[in-house]
Amino acid sequence: MAAVLLIESVMKFAIALFSAAHAPSSRRALLFAQAALAGGHEIVRLFFYQDGVHNASDAVVTPQDELDLPKQWRNFIAEQNLDGVVCIAAALRRGVLNAEEAGRYQRDAVAASAPWELSGLGQLHDAVQDADRLICFGGA
């Protein structure tokens, strides 16, 4: 009988989050991302799209009896040195501006700061090209 050699392969994930910070899928996405890294896998990019851009907002105030997912996402991305990209078109529409965009559109409110990067949908496309799997959370 031939011996079977099992090789554990490292998966490269691109993760897209479409739902707001208070939605259960936002927590599921964070838990999945944490488990993926703990399992030795790689996250190519985290892409926040549609209402998912609210996870990048510094302006979200979470009730004391709920998990502060925007803070948890921010800490996770910074601690793990991950690429956290917020769709710029979705962010502008929802008022989640970084300093550059606030200046460009002459707005006083800055709601997105490091480690977040505002960029285009092309970043999701690039991530999908580099990843073995695209995992999506939330959305319609």
Stockholm file with secondary structure:
# STOCKHOLM 1.0

chainA/1-140         MAAVLLIESVMKFAIALFSAAHAPSSRRALLFAQAALAGGHEIVRLFFYQDGVHNASDAVVTPQDELDLPKQWRNFIAEQNLDGVVCIAAALRRGVLNAEEAGRYQRDAVAASAPWELSGLGQLHDAVQDADRLICFGGA
#=GR chainA/1-140 SS CCCCCCCCCCCEEEEEECSCTTSHHHHHHHHHHHHHHHTTCEEEEEEECGGGGGGGCTTCCCCTTSCCHHHHHHHHHHHHTCCEEEEHHHHHHTTCCCHHHHHHTTCSCCCCCTTCEEECTHHHHHHHHHCSEEEEESCC
#=GC SS_cons         CCCCCCCCCCCEEEEEECSCTTSHHHHHHHHHHHHHHHTTCEEEEEEECGGGGGGGCTTCCCCTTSCCHHHHHHHHHHHHTCCEEEEHHHHHHTTCCCHHHHHHTTCSCCCCCTTCEEECTHHHHHHHHHCSEEEEESCC
//
